[in-house]
Amino acid sequence: MRKYFLILLTIFCLFQSAPTFAQNSNAGFVTNDIWYSKDPFTEGDKIKIYTALFNPDTREFSGTLRFFDKETLLGKKDFVLMGKAIKDISIDWTATAGSHTIYAKIENARFLVSAGK
């Protein structure tokens, strides 16, 4: 199911044309930005937390993706996303007891303007 969603979203992004000015872009997360390898999960379950990033721009988009549970950092991954692309990123997590507010945040986001810049 996720594969079909990512394929359809990629096709949508490739055929969408929108003007881009300077460093402004709508690159980032897709709608419903967090999902799990197992849902529902219980304490002690080893799962993957997923999100998908998209880049409708033609420039390479890179940065660091950090996953949080409320204020607690669960993990981070550096990413590079080519122009007109979508990519899923995940971290491993062992579920703990209690309520959770899981989210992801992009840090150090940048676009490659030209070779090496």
PAMAR-561287 format. One record per residue (C-alpha): residue in three letters; x, y, z. Coordinates in steps of 0.5 Angstrom, whole numbers, always signed. Layout:
residues N
   res       X       Y       Z
   ALA       X       Y       Z
...
This chain:
residues 117
   res       X       Y       Z
   MET      +0      +0      +0
   ARG      +6      +5      +2
   LYS      +9      +3      -5
   TYR      +3      +5      -9
   PHE      +2     +12      -5
   LEU     +10     +14      -6
   ILE      +9     +12     -13
   LEU      +3     +16     -14
   LEU      +6     +22     -10
   THR     +12     +22     -14
   ILE      +8     +22     -21
   PHE      +4     +28     -18
   CYS     +10     +32     -16
   LEU     +14     +30     -23
   PHE      +8     +33     -27
   GLN      +6     +39     -22
   SER      +9     +46     -24
   ALA     +10     +51     -20
   PRO     +15     +57     -20
   THR     +21     +57     -15
   PHE     +24     +64     -13
   ALA     +31     +64      -9
   GLN     +31     +59      -4
   ASN     +24     +59      -3
   SER     +21     +52      -4
   ASN     +15     +47      -1
   ALA     +20     +41      +0
   GLY     +19     +37      +6
   PHE     +14     +33      +9
   VAL      +8     +29      +5
   THR      +1     +29      +8
   ASN      +0     +24     +14
   ASP      +8     +25     +15
   ILE      +9     +19     +20
   TRP      +7     +12     +20
   TYR      +9      +6     +23
   SER     +12      -1     +21
   LYS      +7      -4     +26
   ASP      +0      -1     +29
   PRO      -2      -1     +34
   PHE      +4      -3     +38
   THR      +5      -4     +45
   GLU     +11      -3     +50
   GLY     +17      -7     +48
   ASP     +15      -8     +41
   LYS     +21      -6     +36
   ILE     +18      -2     +30
   LYS     +20      +3     +25
   ILE     +18     +10     +25
   TYR     +17     +12     +18
   THR     +16     +19     +14
   ALA     +17     +21      +7
   LEU     +20     +27      +4
   PHE     +19     +30      -2
   ASN     +22     +35      -7
   PRO     +18     +38     -12
   ASP     +24     +43     -14
   THR     +29     +42     -19
   ARG     +35     +43     -14
   GLU     +38     +38     -10
   PHE     +35     +38      -3
   SER     +39     +36      +4
   GLY     +39     +36     +11
   THR     +38     +32     +18
   LEU     +32     +29     +19
   ARG     +30     +28     +27
   PHE     +25     +24     +30
   PHE     +22     +26     +37
   ASP     +17     +23     +42
   LYS     +15     +30     +45
   GLU     +22     +33     +47
   THR     +26     +27     +47
   LEU     +30     +25     +41
   LEU     +29     +18     +38
   GLY     +34     +19     +33
   LYS     +37     +22     +27
   LYS     +38     +21     +19
   ASP     +42     +26     +14
   PHE     +39     +26      +8
   VAL     +40     +28      +0
   LEU     +34     +28      -4
   MET     +35     +29     -12
   GLY     +30     +34     -15
   LYS     +23     +32     -17
   ALA     +24     +26     -12
   ILE     +21     +23      -6
   LYS     +24     +19      -1
   ASP     +22     +15      +5
   ILE     +26     +15     +12
   SER     +26     +11     +18
   ILE     +29     +10     +25
   ASP     +28      +4     +29
   TRP     +25      +5     +36
   THR     +23      +0     +42
   ALA     +16      +2     +44
   THR     +16      +5     +51
   ALA     +10      +5     +56
   GLY      +6     +11     +56
   SER      +3     +16     +51
   HIS      +7     +19     +45
   THR      +7     +25     +41
   ILE     +12     +22     +35
   TYR     +14     +27     +30
   ALA     +20     +29     +25
   LYS     +23     +36     +24
   ILE     +28     +38     +18
   GLU     +34     +41     +21
   ASN     +40     +44     +17
   ALA     +36     +44     +10
   ARG     +39     +47      +4
   PHE     +39     +47      -3
   LEU     +45     +45      -8
   VAL     +45     +52     -13
   SER     +50     +49     -17
   ALA     +56     +44     -17
   GLY     +59     +45      -9
   LYS     +54     +51      -7
